Amino acid sequence: MSKALTYLAKARPEAATSLLSFYKHSVQALDDKTRHLIQIVTKVTVGTERGLRQYAPKALKAGATREEILDAVLMAFPAAGLNKVLDAIDIMREMDLLPEVAQDPTTTDPSLHLCAVADLPLQRLHTLQRPTGDLLLYRTDANTVLAYNARCPHSKANLCKGTDHGTQVECRVHNWIFDLASGACLQPTNGKPLQTVATEVRDGQLFLQTAPT
Ligand code: FES
């Protein structure tokens, strides 16, 4: 029971008792799930966020699926109009009460998207210049891409401007040479390796695992 009804039950007990009795006894033929789904339709139509937050979880608890809850929201459209339906969808999504939809991998988070894997040559250096930090990419097979910070671990020169030896890249400043399949420094042999950047491939697209800082 809402706080307002609790207050009314004390302030106007006769009125509140009648009201609560109406709620309790007026609907007898509908099961809980149907009743709560209809409540969703009415709450969307009236535009009451509080009512929606109260009844939508009850519908789920009574056995309604997220698809049915979405249908209930949409059932309100002819009376509620588009704006109230969209507001309700925002609320329902925030409460995790609507079905998940597949994300477009290129729009999940634009700052994480790097490129399509198919655009990368196999076992060849590929440089990617980005405002948040240039990268060296090296595709080892159809679906595996290694990514490295393009800053040379010696003195931070940009290896995007290095000499491309295919499977190796050579820094033009002091001529350190790095193996792209492992990131190891080949020359000098005691040089620091390239810094690895964590990436993942989803639906043929390459993403950073975390947003650049
Ligand atoms: S800065 Fe690259 S080798 Fe020195």
Residues whose N, C-alpha, C, O or C-beta is under 5 A from the ligand:
A	BS01	FES	C152 H154 S155 K156 A157 C171 V173 H174 N175 W176
